[in-house]
Amino acid sequence: MPDLDRIVKDIAEEMRARPDRGTVASYIPELARVDPQAFGLVVIDGDGRVAAGGDADSPFSIQSISKVFTLTLALGMVGDRLWRRVGREPSGSPFNSIVQLERENGIPRNPFINAGAIAVTDLILSGHQPREALGEILRFMQFVAQDNSIAIDERVAASEKRTGFRNAALANYMRSFNVIENPVDYTLGVYFHHCAIAMTCRQLATAGLFLAYSGHHPLAGHSVISAERARRINAIMLTCGHYDGSGDFAYRVGLPGKSGVGGGILAVAPGKASICVWSPGLDAAGNSHLGRIALEMLVKRTGWSIFGV
Ligand SMILES: NC(=O)CC[C@H](N)C(=O)O
């Protein structure tokens, strides 16, 4: 067993000092206020052993990492019917790209680009009030993170709502194909709010445990989803979790992972651990710059890549 405490501390120390930190997202104005010096890393295994370094307990905006959990919830609600509305191929395009939708009849490539995640949110909303759908999502996050204090950062949600013109374009366009069925404002409202959930690295790493352990959450003590579904969600994280940077992430890190523009990455080492890293500066594809480098170092020292040591 690798000395995880040592490894995590070493990485956090090295990352703290690096001058190259990427660029903090500013298209959601509230996110631009975050300190680019922040860095946190948490690794949790199935016995609840935790290795934590840096700002492991500072809440940050989980943004697109929420899409892993909305996908899990929606699959639980509608099963494989979900795949009539959303594909499961990498897009090779930026997370907020519009162009593919017209060529492909309003069906988004996968559930992790914005269009796909908005379509998934619309499925969760079906037949409910936005407030109920949001409550469902939040309660699920609290359950998998084993922490009822998790909340939505209303300032981030309002900030994105004010500036979310592209997401509104995507949602309206999909509505014209009936890929979205609820009033566009309702769907977008729920989407903006689940992206604005604030969590710490420790909470997110805990929340990812069921994906690392075949659908079973070792700390909650029971199954969240089937092993087959967990395996499939991991596959989509590997192929689509970093947008047009997914190939490079697989090449360098070799773990299923999901990034968010808040600078977080949730990564899953099947059978070994759930990992969350946070560094707010992003690379050109909108993925955490130091987060990816930190995971690359972690995998090198643990041998956890799913592709071999
Ligand atoms: N990549 C992301 O994290 C994007 C999520 C963000 N809420 C958006 O819709 O633009």
The ligand as an SDF file (V2000), in Angstrom:
LIG
                    3D

 10  9  0  0  0  0  0  0  0  0999 V2000
  -17.5250   23.2330  -17.2170 N   0  0  0  0  0  0  0  0  0  0  0  0
  -18.3460   23.6650  -16.2850 C   0  0  0  0  0  0  0  0  0  0  0  0
  -18.1300   23.4870  -15.1030 O   0  0  0  0  0  0  0  0  0  0  0  0
  -19.5050   24.4940  -16.7730 C   0  0  0  0  0  0  0  0  0  0  0  0
  -20.6200   24.6160  -15.7860 C   0  0  0  0  0  0  0  0  0  0  0  0
  -21.2340   25.9900  -15.7580 C   0  0  0  0  0  0  0  0  0  0  0  0
  -22.2860   26.0320  -14.7860 N   0  0  0  0  0  0  0  0  0  0  0  0
  -21.7810   26.3680  -17.1150 C   0  0  0  0  0  0  0  0  0  0  0  0
  -22.8650   25.9470  -17.4230 O   0  0  0  0  0  0  0  0  0  0  0  0
  -21.1720   27.0650  -17.8730 O   0  0  0  0  0  0  0  0  0  0  0  0
  1  2  1  0
  2  3  2  0
  2  4  1  0
  4  5  1  0
  5  6  1  0
  6  7  1  0
  6  8  1  0
  8  9  2  0
  8 10  1  0
M  END
$$$$
